[in-house]
């Protein structure tokens, strides 16, 4: 198995959230409402160029995302869904 670099799962997460949100026809505002976070929070999560981990979602929010998009935790953080689906 290939080694995962530090922060690579966060980068994958950022791309996957944007991909899943668009595939489900949701705006950033709609997803924010479903999760109980701000639209700015969703924007920050989707920023691929940001190394900031302070703005990462809480565990509770990650589980909500998993439920909303019907994906596993591995799918959210380790699988490049934008290439595999």
Residue pairs with C-beta under 8 A, 6 or more apart in sequence:
4 78
7 51
7 53
9 77
9 78
10 53
10 56
10 77
11 48
12 76
12 77
12 78
12 79
12 80
13 45
13 76
13 77
14 45
14 46
14 47
14 48
14 50
15 48
15 80
15 81
15 82
16 71
16 75
16 76
16 77
16 79
16 80
16 81
16 82
17 42
17 45
17 46
17 65
17 76
18 46
19 81
19 82
20 65
20 69
20 71
20 81
21 27
21 28
21 31
21 42
21 46
23 85
24 68
24 69
26 34
28 39
28 42
28 43
28 46
29 39
29 42
31 42
31 68
32 38
32 39
32 41
32 42
34 64
34 68
35 42
35 61
35 64
35 65
35 68
37 57
37 61
41 55
44 50
44 52
44 55
45 55
45 56
45 57
57 65
62 73
62 76
65 71
65 76
66 72
66 73
66 76
69 76
71 81
75 81
